[in-house]
Amino acid sequence: MSAQLEIRDLAVRYPGRTERALDGVGLDLGPTDLVGVTGPTGSGKSTLALAAAGLVPRVIRASVSGSVTVDGQDAVHATAAQLAGRVGIVFSAPALQLSASKPTVREELAFGLENLAVQRADMDERINAAMGRLGITHLAERDPLTLSGGEQQRVAIASIVVMGTDVLVLDEPAAQLDPAGTESVAAMLAEMAGDGRAVLVAEHAPQILLKTGRCLVLDGGRVIGETSPREALAADRAVGGELEAMPAVGPSVRSVPPVAIAVSELTHRYPGGIEAVRRVSLSVAPGESVAIVGQNGSGKTTLAKHLNGLLRPDSGYVSLDGKDIADRAINQLAGLVGFVFQNPDDQLFNNSVEKEVGFGPRNLRLDPASVGQLVDSALAMTGLTGRRAENPYDLDVSTRKLVALAGVLAMEPPVLVMDEPTMSQDPLGTRRIGAIVDAWRGAGRTVIAISHDMDFAARHFERIVVMRGGEIILDADPGSVFAASNTPLLATTGLRPPLGEGVEGEI
């Protein structure tokens, strides 16, 4: 059986870098193959995905040696037209995928098919099938830009799946999905491989890797093993190394007192009438840690963006220490409630990590010595001390997430809000962020996180708030929440018990 994707001795080096992103990588995928790629941050997973899809060096500049062949076509030197219809790639961030020019999800899915000159009758059939596979039929007439991050990611996946390419490459497709969505994508990939496609997926999620037939394990741009999914998951936990001791959180430079949060009867509607949050009430005491969970589109991010004034309620209110924030400007609230966005590219704009991390404390009008102390502390906590001179946009997305987090930590807000903090992180990065949560709580500060990572939520948060359809349906300690995860009340939330211990026990 001939290979649909054939990679031979592939080496990739990006401009300005001395080390290779990939070094001597080889891989064959034939029809029905579903192959996983795993490894720590910076191991070359995304570069391999980009090269397999023919984007390196045609779109992403790099020095390349070796060969990549897709359906008999030389992908290293091919044009976009030569690869169209042969290979499709799904990125981890939907902002990199969606056209931002189509008013509805249905038209977004039609975009690629129109460029392939697919007939209208066939187009409608394929679009309906793709939406059904990804569970987004109910979003068909919605504007893609008004959807939640997870909903946008399902649309992005569908926009590539609908094109029916023989080779499908995915780079962390589950990064923004809820647990149920991750399971459905895993099942879909297995089904597509069974239909005769070659599927290559770079991922950390056990639900997806355990569906693959074999896994390539990368470290430092080299293949260190090609093995079973369970062995690959064990290697993924091991090759990243151990987390160094977390620096202690010292006395606050800013001396900001703890802050109590109260949300009362909050309702928010987006233009077009979508009621994302309805009559939500929530209290968070100073020093508490609260994880907000629920399926994509349940209102988690919308609720969180009210805590620092990024969104304003249509009715109800948010108060900090008993004072309604309605009349307070966002820049005034930023020193009290620090917000780390789901997509770090919505937050970063400076040309060095050090400038990025120092931007917040400088704008709080702190003296230079204090700014330097805060920057050093935040870089140490996030493991970025050695990268302070680098441009954030030369870093991979998981490291950019840490830069964005460091920028907020450096402001020492009494309330830290994080939207999907472990998204795209390898096991070491996830442990680091968990240690930051624990240290922040230990210093008496409040941490609120929106997360689909049930292990992370269970290990590091004392309360879990479950949302569905814009409402809070459960607010309890982790043990009580996960004990109720199979009840009818939570059946439609996408909530799943933590996987880590059970998966590790079977490896």
C-alpha positions as CSV (number, residue, x, y, z in Angstrom):
1,M,0.0,0.0,0.0
2,S,1.6,3.3,-1.0
3,A,2.1,6.1,1.5
4,Q,-0.2,9.1,1.3
5,L,2.3,11.1,3.4
6,E,6.0,10.3,3.2
7,I,8.6,12.2,5.2
8,R,12.3,11.5,4.7
9,D,15.2,12.8,6.8
10,L,13.4,16.2,7.3
11,A,15.4,19.0,8.8
12,V,14.0,22.5,9.4
13,R,15.8,25.6,10.8
14,Y,14.0,28.9,11.2
15,P,15.7,32.3,10.3
16,G,17.9,33.7,13.1
17,R,18.1,30.3,14.9
18,T,21.2,28.2,15.2
19,E,19.4,25.0,16.4
20,R,17.1,23.0,14.1
21,A,13.4,22.8,14.9
22,L,13.4,19.4,13.3
23,D,16.4,17.2,12.7
24,G,16.3,14.0,10.6
25,V,12.6,13.2,11.1
26,G,11.1,10.4,9.0
27,L,7.5,9.1,8.9
28,D,5.1,7.2,6.6
29,L,1.3,7.4,6.7
30,G,-0.9,5.3,4.4
31,P,-4.6,5.1,4.0
32,T,-6.4,4.2,7.3
33,D,-3.4,5.4,9.4
34,L,-4.1,7.5,12.5
35,V,-0.8,8.6,13.9
36,G,-0.2,10.8,16.9
37,V,2.7,13.2,17.6
38,T,3.7,14.1,21.1
39,G,6.5,15.6,23.1
40,P,7.3,18.6,25.3
41,T,6.9,22.2,24.4
42,G,9.5,23.2,21.7
43,S,10.0,19.6,20.6
44,G,9.0,20.3,17.0
45,K,5.4,19.1,16.9
46,S,4.0,22.2,15.3
47,T,6.8,22.4,12.8
48,L,6.2,18.8,11.7
49,A,2.5,19.6,11.2
50,L,3.3,22.7,9.2
51,A,5.8,20.8,7.0
52,A,3.5,17.8,6.5
53,A,0.8,20.2,5.2
54,G,3.3,21.9,2.8
55,L,3.4,25.3,4.7
56,V,7.1,25.1,5.4
57,P,8.9,26.8,3.6
58,R,6.2,28.1,1.2
59,V,4.3,30.1,3.9
60,I,6.6,29.8,6.9
61,R,10.1,30.8,6.0
62,A,12.8,28.3,6.9
63,S,15.8,26.4,5.6
64,V,14.6,22.9,4.7
65,S,16.4,19.7,3.8
66,G,15.0,16.2,3.3
67,S,11.6,15.6,1.6
68,V,7.9,15.7,2.3
69,T,5.6,14.0,-0.3
70,V,1.8,14.2,-0.1
71,D,-0.2,12.0,-2.5
72,G,2.9,11.8,-4.7
73,Q,3.3,15.6,-4.7
74,D,6.6,17.2,-3.5
75,A,5.2,19.3,-0.7
76,V,8.4,21.3,0.0
77,H,8.4,22.9,-3.4
78,A,4.7,22.7,-4.3
79,T,2.4,25.6,-4.9
80,A,-0.8,26.1,-2.9
81,A,-2.8,25.0,-6.0
82,Q,-0.9,21.8,-6.3
83,L,-1.7,20.8,-2.7
84,A,-5.3,22.0,-2.7
85,G,-7.6,19.1,-2.1
86,R,-4.7,16.8,-1.2
87,V,-3.9,17.9,2.4
88,G,-5.7,20.0,5.0
89,I,-4.4,21.3,8.3
90,V,-6.2,22.3,11.5
91,F,-4.5,24.8,13.8
92,S,-4.8,25.0,17.6
93,A,-6.2,28.5,17.4
94,P,-9.3,29.1,15.3
95,A,-8.2,32.7,14.7
96,L,-5.5,31.3,12.4
97,Q,-8.1,29.3,10.5
98,L,-11.4,31.1,10.1
99,S,-11.7,33.6,7.2
100,A,-13.3,36.4,9.2
101,S,-15.2,37.3,6.1
102,K,-18.2,35.0,6.2
103,P,-21.4,36.0,8.1
104,T,-22.5,32.4,9.0
105,V,-20.9,29.1,10.0
106,R,-22.5,27.5,6.9
107,E,-20.9,30.0,4.6
108,E,-17.6,29.6,6.4
109,L,-17.7,25.8,5.7
110,A,-18.5,26.5,2.1
111,F,-15.5,28.8,1.6
112,G,-13.0,26.0,0.9
113,L,-15.4,24.0,-1.2
114,E,-16.1,27.0,-3.4
115,N,-12.4,27.3,-4.0
116,L,-12.3,23.7,-5.0
117,A,-15.2,24.3,-7.4
118,V,-17.4,21.7,-5.7
119,Q,-21.0,21.5,-7.1
120,R,-23.7,23.1,-4.9
121,A,-25.7,19.9,-4.3
122,D,-22.5,18.1,-3.2
123,M,-21.4,21.1,-1.2
124,D,-24.6,21.2,0.9
125,E,-24.4,17.5,1.6
126,R,-20.8,17.7,2.7
127,I,-21.4,20.8,4.9
128,N,-24.4,19.1,6.6
129,A,-22.3,16.0,7.3
130,A,-19.4,17.9,8.7
131,M,-21.6,20.0,11.0
132,G,-23.2,16.8,12.2
133,R,-19.9,15.2,12.9
134,L,-18.7,18.2,15.0
135,G,-22.0,18.8,16.7
136,I,-22.4,22.3,15.4
137,T,-25.6,22.0,13.3
138,H,-27.3,24.4,15.7
139,L,-24.7,27.0,14.9
140,A,-25.2,27.0,11.2
141,E,-26.6,30.5,10.9
142,R,-24.5,32.1,13.6
143,D,-21.7,34.5,12.9
144,P,-18.5,32.6,13.6
145,L,-16.9,35.6,15.2
146,T,-19.6,35.7,17.9
147,L,-19.0,32.1,19.0
148,S,-17.0,30.9,22.0
149,G,-13.4,29.8,21.5
150,G,-14.4,26.1,21.7
151,E,-17.3,26.6,19.3
152,Q,-15.0,28.4,16.9
153,Q,-12.5,25.6,17.1
154,R,-15.2,23.1,16.1
155,V,-16.1,25.3,13.1
156,A,-12.4,25.5,12.2
157,I,-12.1,21.7,12.3
158,A,-15.2,21.3,10.2
159,S,-14.0,23.8,7.6
160,I,-11.0,21.4,6.9
161,V,-12.8,18.1,7.3
162,V,-15.5,19.2,4.8
163,M,-12.9,19.5,2.1
164,G,-12.4,15.7,2.1
165,T,-8.6,15.7,1.7
166,D,-6.8,12.3,1.6
167,V,-4.3,13.6,4.2
168,L,-5.5,15.5,7.3
169,V,-3.0,17.1,9.7
170,L,-4.1,18.6,13.0
171,D,-2.0,20.6,15.5
172,E,-3.5,20.3,18.9
173,P,-7.2,20.4,17.7
174,A,-8.5,19.8,21.3
175,A,-6.7,22.8,22.8
176,Q,-10.0,24.8,23.2
177,L,-12.5,22.0,23.4
178,D,-14.5,20.8,26.4
179,P,-14.0,17.1,27.5
180,A,-17.1,15.9,25.5
181,G,-15.9,17.8,22.4
182,T,-12.5,16.3,22.7
183,E,-14.0,12.8,22.9
184,S,-16.2,13.5,19.8
185,V,-13.2,14.7,17.8
186,A,-11.2,11.7,18.8
187,A,-14.0,9.4,17.6
188,M,-14.3,11.4,14.4
189,L,-10.6,11.1,13.6
190,A,-10.7,7.3,14.1
191,E,-13.7,7.2,11.8
192,M,-12.0,9.2,9.1
193,A,-9.0,7.0,9.2
194,G,-11.2,4.0,9.0
195,D,-12.7,5.6,5.8
196,G,-9.3,5.5,4.2
197,R,-7.7,8.9,5.0
198,A,-4.2,9.4,6.5
199,V,-4.5,11.4,9.7
200,L,-1.6,13.0,11.6
201,V,-2.4,14.7,14.9
202,A,-0.1,16.5,17.3
203,E,-1.7,16.5,20.7
204,H,-1.3,16.1,24.4
205,A,-4.9,15.1,25.2
206,P,-5.1,11.4,26.2
207,Q,-8.6,11.0,24.8
208,I,-7.2,11.7,21.3
209,L,-3.8,10.0,21.6
210,L,-5.4,6.8,22.8
211,K,-7.4,6.5,19.6
212,T,-4.2,6.5,17.4
213,G,-2.6,3.4,16.1
214,R,1.0,4.6,16.9
215,C,2.7,7.7,18.2
216,L,5.8,9.6,17.2
217,V,7.6,11.0,20.3
218,L,9.7,14.1,19.6
219,D,12.2,15.9,21.8
220,G,14.6,18.6,20.7
221,G,13.4,18.2,17.1
222,R,14.4,14.6,16.9
223,V,12.4,11.4,17.0
224,I,13.1,9.6,20.3
225,G,10.6,6.9,19.7
226,E,7.7,5.5,17.7
227,T,5.6,3.6,20.0
228,S,2.1,2.7,21.3
229,P,-0.2,5.5,22.5
230,R,0.1,4.5,26.1
231,E,3.9,4.4,26.0
232,A,3.8,7.7,24.2
233,L,1.7,9.3,27.0
234,A,4.2,8.0,29.6
235,A,7.1,9.5,27.6
236,D,5.2,12.8,27.2
237,R,5.1,13.0,31.0
238,A,8.8,12.1,31.4
239,V,10.8,13.8,28.6
240,G,9.9,17.4,29.7
241,G,11.9,17.1,32.9
242,E,11.1,18.0,36.4
243,L,9.7,21.3,37.6
244,E,12.2,23.3,39.5
245,A,11.2,24.6,42.9
246,M,8.6,27.4,42.6
247,P,10.0,30.7,43.9
248,A,8.1,31.9,47.0
249,V,5.6,34.7,46.5
250,G,7.1,37.4,48.8
251,P,5.4,40.4,50.4
252,S,3.5,42.4,47.8
253,V,5.4,45.4,46.4
254,R,2.1,47.1,45.8
255,S,0.6,46.3,49.3
256,V,-2.9,45.9,47.8
257,P,-5.4,44.4,50.3
258,P,-7.4,41.3,49.5
259,V,-10.6,41.8,47.5
260,A,-14.0,40.2,47.8
261,I,-16.1,39.7,44.6
262,A,-19.9,39.6,44.4
263,V,-21.9,39.0,41.2
264,S,-25.6,39.6,41.6
265,E,-28.3,38.6,39.1
266,L,-26.0,39.3,36.1
267,T,-27.4,39.0,32.6
268,H,-25.4,39.8,29.4
269,R,-26.7,39.8,25.8
270,Y,-24.5,40.0,22.8
271,P,-25.7,41.9,19.6
272,G,-28.2,39.8,17.8
273,G,-29.9,38.8,21.0
274,I,-27.8,35.9,22.2
275,E,-28.2,35.8,25.9
276,A,-24.8,34.4,27.0
277,V,-25.3,34.8,30.8
278,R,-28.6,35.0,32.6
279,R,-29.3,36.0,36.2
280,V,-26.0,34.7,37.5
281,S,-25.1,35.3,41.1
282,L,-21.7,34.3,42.6
283,S,-19.6,35.3,45.6
284,V,-15.9,34.8,45.9
285,A,-14.1,35.5,49.2
286,P,-10.6,36.9,49.4
287,G,-8.0,34.1,49.0
288,E,-10.4,31.6,47.5
289,S,-9.6,29.5,44.4
290,V,-12.5,28.9,42.0
291,A,-12.6,26.9,38.8
292,I,-15.4,27.6,36.3
293,V,-16.2,24.7,34.1
294,G,-18.8,23.7,31.5
295,Q,-19.3,22.9,27.8
296,N,-18.2,25.3,25.1
297,G,-20.6,28.2,24.8
298,S,-22.0,27.9,28.4
299,G,-21.1,31.5,29.3
300,K,-17.8,31.0,31.2
301,T,-15.7,33.6,29.5
302,T,-18.6,36.0,29.2
303,L,-19.1,35.8,33.0
304,A,-15.3,36.2,33.7
305,K,-15.0,39.3,31.5
306,H,-17.4,41.1,33.7
307,L,-15.1,40.8,36.7
308,N,-12.7,43.5,35.4
309,G,-15.1,45.5,33.3
310,L,-14.2,44.1,29.9
311,L,-17.9,43.5,29.5
312,R,-20.7,45.4,31.2
313,P,-24.0,43.7,32.3
314,D,-27.3,44.4,30.7
315,S,-28.8,43.9,34.2
316,G,-27.4,43.0,37.6
317,Y,-24.0,44.1,38.8
318,V,-20.5,43.1,39.9
319,S,-19.0,44.6,43.0
320,L,-15.5,44.5,44.5
321,D,-15.4,44.9,48.3
322,G,-19.0,46.0,48.2
323,K,-18.5,48.7,45.5
324,D,-20.3,48.4,42.2
325,I,-17.7,48.6,39.4
326,A,-20.2,50.0,36.9
327,D,-18.7,53.5,37.0
328,R,-15.0,52.4,37.2
329,A,-12.8,52.4,34.1
330,I,-11.0,49.2,33.0
331,N,-7.6,50.7,33.6
332,Q,-8.7,51.4,37.3
333,L,-9.9,47.8,37.6
334,A,-6.7,46.3,36.0
335,G,-4.7,46.7,39.2
336,L,-7.3,44.8,41.2
337,V,-8.4,42.0,38.8
338,G,-5.8,40.7,36.4
339,F,-7.1,38.8,33.4
340,V,-5.1,36.3,31.3
341,F,-6.9,35.8,28.0
342,Q,-7.5,32.4,26.4
343,N,-5.6,33.5,23.3
344,P,-2.3,35.1,24.2
345,D,-2.1,36.9,20.9
346,D,-5.0,39.1,22.2
347,Q,-2.7,40.3,25.0
348,L,0.8,40.6,23.7
349,F,2.3,43.5,21.7
350,N,5.8,44.3,22.9
351,N,8.9,43.2,21.1
352,S,10.6,41.5,24.0
353,V,9.4,39.3,26.8
354,E,10.9,41.6,29.4
355,K,9.1,44.7,28.0
356,E,5.9,42.7,27.8
357,V,6.1,41.6,31.4
358,G,7.1,45.0,32.6
359,F,4.3,46.9,30.8
360,G,1.6,46.4,33.5
361,P,3.7,47.5,36.5
362,R,5.1,50.4,34.6
363,N,1.6,51.6,33.9
364,L,0.7,51.3,37.6
365,R,3.3,54.1,38.0
366,L,5.6,52.0,40.2
367,D,9.3,53.1,40.6
368,P,11.9,51.4,38.3
369,A,13.3,49.3,41.1
370,S,9.9,47.8,42.0
371,V,9.1,47.2,38.3
372,G,12.4,45.3,38.0
373,Q,11.7,43.3,41.1
374,L,8.2,42.3,39.9
375,V,9.4,41.4,36.4
376,D,12.2,39.2,37.8
377,S,9.7,37.4,40.1
378,A,7.1,36.9,37.4
379,L,9.7,35.5,34.9
380,A,11.1,33.2,37.6
381,M,7.6,31.8,38.4
382,T,6.8,31.2,34.8
383,G,10.2,29.7,33.9
384,L,11.0,32.5,31.4
385,T,14.1,34.1,33.1
386,G,16.4,33.0,30.2
387,R,14.0,34.3,27.5
388,R,13.6,37.9,28.6
389,A,15.3,39.3,25.5
390,E,13.2,37.2,23.0
391,N,10.3,38.5,20.9
392,P,7.1,36.9,22.2
393,Y,6.0,36.2,18.6
394,D,9.1,34.1,18.0
395,L,7.9,31.8,20.7
396,D,5.4,28.9,20.4
397,V,1.8,29.4,21.6
398,S,2.3,27.6,24.9
399,T,5.3,29.8,25.8
400,R,3.3,32.9,24.7
401,K,0.6,31.8,27.2
402,L,3.3,31.9,29.9
403,V,4.4,35.3,28.8
404,A,0.9,36.7,29.0
405,L,0.5,35.1,32.5
406,A,3.8,36.6,33.7
407,G,2.6,40.0,32.5
408,V,-0.4,39.8,34.8
409,L,1.5,38.2,37.7
410,A,3.9,41.2,37.6
411,M,1.1,43.5,38.4
412,E,0.4,41.6,41.6
413,P,-3.4,41.8,41.4
414,P,-5.3,40.6,44.5
415,V,-7.6,38.7,42.0
416,L,-6.1,36.6,39.2
417,V,-8.5,35.4,36.5
418,M,-7.2,33.0,33.9
419,D,-9.1,31.8,30.8
420,E,-8.0,28.2,29.8
421,P,-4.5,28.6,31.4
422,T,-3.3,25.1,30.6
423,M,-4.4,25.3,26.9
424,S,-1.5,24.0,24.6
425,Q,0.7,23.3,27.6
426,D,2.7,20.1,27.9
427,P,2.6,18.2,31.3
428,L,5.5,20.2,32.6
429,G,3.8,23.5,31.7
430,T,0.6,22.4,33.3
431,R,2.4,21.5,36.5
432,R,4.1,24.9,36.5
433,I,0.8,26.7,36.2
434,G,-0.7,24.6,38.9
435,A,2.3,25.5,41.2
436,I,1.6,29.2,40.4
437,V,-2.0,28.8,41.5
438,D,-1.0,27.1,44.7
439,A,1.6,29.8,45.4
440,W,-0.8,32.6,44.7
441,R,-3.4,31.1,47.0
442,G,-0.7,30.6,49.6
443,A,0.0,34.3,49.5
444,G,-3.7,35.0,50.3
445,R,-4.7,36.1,46.8
446,T,-7.8,35.0,44.9
447,V,-7.5,32.8,41.8
448,I,-10.4,32.2,39.3
449,A,-9.8,29.9,36.3
450,I,-12.0,28.9,33.4
451,S,-10.9,25.4,32.4
452,H,-11.7,22.3,30.5
453,D,-8.8,20.5,32.2
454,M,-10.6,18.5,34.9
455,D,-7.3,17.2,36.4
456,F,-6.1,20.8,36.8
457,A,-9.4,21.9,38.3
458,A,-9.5,19.0,40.8
459,R,-5.9,19.4,42.0
460,H,-5.6,23.1,42.4
461,F,-9.0,24.6,43.2
462,E,-11.2,24.4,46.3
463,R,-14.4,25.2,44.5
464,I,-15.8,24.3,41.1
465,V,-18.6,26.2,39.5
466,V,-20.4,24.4,36.7
467,M,-22.2,26.4,34.0
468,R,-24.7,25.4,31.4
469,G,-26.7,27.6,29.0
470,G,-25.5,30.8,30.7
471,E,-26.5,29.7,34.2
472,I,-24.7,28.2,37.2
473,I,-26.1,24.8,37.9
474,L,-23.7,23.6,40.6
475,D,-21.2,25.2,43.0
476,A,-19.3,22.8,45.3
477,D,-16.0,21.3,46.2
478,P,-14.3,19.1,43.5
479,G,-15.2,15.8,45.2
480,S,-18.9,16.7,45.3
481,V,-18.9,18.0,41.7
482,F,-17.2,15.0,40.1
483,A,-19.3,12.6,42.2
484,A,-22.3,14.2,40.5
485,S,-20.9,14.2,37.0
486,N,-23.0,11.2,35.8
487,T,-26.2,12.5,37.1
488,P,-29.0,13.9,34.8
489,L,-28.3,17.4,36.2
490,L,-24.8,17.4,34.6
491,A,-25.4,15.0,31.7
492,T,-25.4,17.8,29.1
493,T,-22.5,20.0,30.5
494,G,-19.6,18.2,28.9
495,L,-18.2,17.6,32.4
496,R,-16.0,14.5,32.9
497,P,-14.2,13.3,36.0
498,P,-10.5,13.8,36.1
499,L,-8.6,11.4,33.8
500,G,-5.0,11.7,34.9
501,E,-4.8,9.0,37.6
502,G,-6.8,6.5,35.7
503,V,-5.0,7.0,32.5
504,E,-1.6,6.8,34.2
505,G,-2.6,3.7,36.0
506,E,-3.3,1.9,32.7
507,I,-0.1,3.0,31.0
